[in-house]
Amino acid sequence: MKYKMVVLDLDGTLLNDEKIISDKNAHILKELHKQGIHIVIATGRNYYMAKDLTDRIKSTEPVILANNGAIVRSYAGDEFIESNYLDFSTFEQIYELGIKHDLNPIIHVDEYNQGYDLIYECENYEEVYLGYIKKDYDRRRHKKFKTEEINNILSVCYFNEYQRLMEFRNEIEKIPGEFNIILNQNLSSLSLLEFLNVNGCKWRALKKYIDSLGIDASQVIAIGDDNNDIELIINSGLGIAMKNATDCLKNTADLISKFSNNESGVYYELSEIFEIK
């Protein structure tokens, strides 16, 4: 099988724990790009942060599926490709139920050209959001969520203890209508619960993109480490879970990398598959 595309998660996959792309990982992607292989980044991070973290491989002109596929842009010129916004009415239902559970969300929005990417409601954000919003991140905006309608919602996020989020998730699934729910565990001692448009999914966003290019799913290699990569790993031609991946992801993968994200695991898998050193 001649593979035409490599799709990579960022945190825990292409990035090491210091959030850096290793020399080896950068090298293999640049070599694949020279051979005409499409490089795609599929991440839960917003586009601004994903672009900053992939600066080392900008010469590969990656397409970035940000916010788990809720927004798709090309690194080259920030070209907009597609968006999948969550309806404000759906957000309102999620928000009200979250307040009953004493949980307040961070909202990722598609306001890249306006200079911000996320909005929050509680002024004491460091305490309420348990460090999810960093003090030095200046692309944030404070806003009361009930005062006016919020447009271009990409993701509604709750960062908290796993058990609290599971209880909230079990109740929220009773809300009518379609939306995507992702519970990421491979982050820290805390977990991240996200609500997105039903098409806000790495695999669904990728499927639309490869269809536009005439590439079949069987010609795609996907590598990831967390539960938001499950559909991507299952549906790609070759799905690889990192050595440091969650058990849920490992159970769905075609193979598991021999090395972790801190050991340039991406390089070793791809160099073997494509026979490049």
Buried (B, 14 or more C-beta within 10 A) or exposed (E): EEBBBBBBBBBBBBBBEEEEBBEBBBBBBBBBBEEEBBBBBBBBBBBBBBBEBBEBBEEBEBBBBBBBBBBBBEBEEEEBBBBBBBEBEBBBBBBEBBEEBEBBBBBBBBBBEEEBBBBBBBEEBEEBBBEBBEEEEEBBBEBEBEEEEBEBBBBBBBBBEBEBBEEBBEEBEEEEEEBBEBBBBBBEEBBBBBBBBBBBBBBBBBBBBBEEEEBEBEBBBBBBBBBBBBBBBBBBBBBBBBBBBBEBBBEBBBEBBEBBBBBBBBBBBBBEBBEBE
